[in-house]
Amino acid sequence: MVRAMKLKIKKNDQVMVIAGDDKGKIGRVLDVDPKKMRILVEGVNIHTKHQRPTQQNQKGGRIEMEFPIHYSNVMLIDSEKNRTRISIKREEKGGRVKVTRIAKTNGKEI
């Protein structure tokens, strides 16, 4: 059984692609699959999918859609639009532990 890893990149984060055909593109994370370690990024890794005619789509045809890319090929963007690594800061308030993500480049919260 494959155990899912806890990823530091979450849905709706701004990321930059650092490897592959779309290197340098910036997009918003639409979906995260921790078991396969894949991330779906808006406007990145677009392929043409051939669709058969269905009840909803009478014409069918070719549809351009995003496909997931590997987690290691993206880096998070900080508030100054620079790519950054992430550190985790834990604070205890009233018996509860609050976890915040901190950008390594400028030390600000993400």
C-alpha positions in Angstrom: 0.0 0.0 0.0 1.3 3.4 -1.0 1.2 6.0 1.8 0.3 9.6 0.8 2.9 12.2 1.7 1.9 15.5 3.2 2.5 18.1 0.6 3.4 21.8 1.5 1.6 23.1 -1.6 -2.1 23.5 -1.2 -5.1 24.3 -3.4 -5.4 27.9 -4.6 -1.6 28.6 -4.1 0.4 30.5 -6.7 3.2 28.4 -8.1 5.9 28.6 -10.7 6.9 25.7 -13.0 10.6 25.1 -12.7 11.1 22.2 -15.1 9.6 20.9 -18.3 8.0 22.4 -21.4 6.1 25.1 -19.4 9.2 26.2 -17.4 8.7 29.8 -16.0 4.9 29.8 -16.2 3.0 31.0 -13.1 -0.4 29.6 -12.3 -2.9 28.8 -9.5 -3.2 25.3 -8.1 -6.5 23.8 -9.0 -6.1 20.3 -7.5 -3.6 18.3 -5.4 -3.2 14.5 -5.5 -0.9 13.6 -2.6 -1.0 9.8 -3.4 0.4 10.3 -6.9 2.3 13.5 -5.9 0.7 15.4 -8.8 -0.6 18.9 -9.0 -3.1 20.4 -11.5 -2.0 24.0 -12.3 -4.2 26.5 -14.2 -2.9 27.1 -17.7 0.0 24.6 -17.5 0.6 21.3 -19.3 -2.3 21.8 -21.7 -3.0 18.8 -24.0 -5.7 18.2 -26.6 -8.2 15.5 -25.6 -10.5 14.0 -28.2 -14.1 13.9 -26.9 -16.8 11.6 -28.3 -20.3 13.1 -28.7 -22.4 12.6 -25.6 -25.8 13.8 -24.3 -24.2 16.9 -22.7 -21.7 17.6 -25.6 -23.6 16.9 -28.8 -20.7 17.9 -31.1 -17.8 16.2 -29.4 -14.5 17.2 -30.9 -11.1 18.3 -29.5 -10.9 19.9 -26.1 -7.8 21.5 -24.7 -7.4 20.8 -21.0 -4.8 20.9 -18.2 -3.2 17.7 -17.1 -1.4 17.2 -13.8 2.3 17.7 -13.4 4.7 16.3 -10.7 5.0 18.0 -7.4 8.8 18.4 -7.7 8.4 20.5 -10.9 6.8 23.5 -9.2 7.8 26.0 -6.5 5.6 28.2 -4.4 5.5 32.0 -5.1 5.9 34.4 -2.2 4.3 37.9 -1.9 7.1 39.5 -4.0 6.5 37.1 -6.9 9.8 35.2 -6.2 9.9 31.4 -6.0 10.5 30.1 -2.5 10.9 27.1 -0.3 8.6 26.8 2.7 9.1 26.4 6.4 6.5 25.5 9.0 5.9 27.5 12.1 3.9 26.1 15.0 2.3 28.3 17.7 0.4 27.2 20.6 -2.6 29.4 21.6 -5.1 28.3 24.2 -4.2 24.6 24.0 -4.4 24.6 20.2 -1.5 24.4 17.8 -1.7 26.8 14.9 0.4 25.9 11.9 1.5 28.6 9.5 3.6 28.4 6.3 6.5 30.8 6.1 8.4 31.8 2.9 12.1 31.2 3.2 13.0 34.2 0.9 11.4 37.0 2.8 10.2 35.4 6.1 6.5 36.4 5.5 3.5 34.2 6.0 2.0 32.6 2.9 
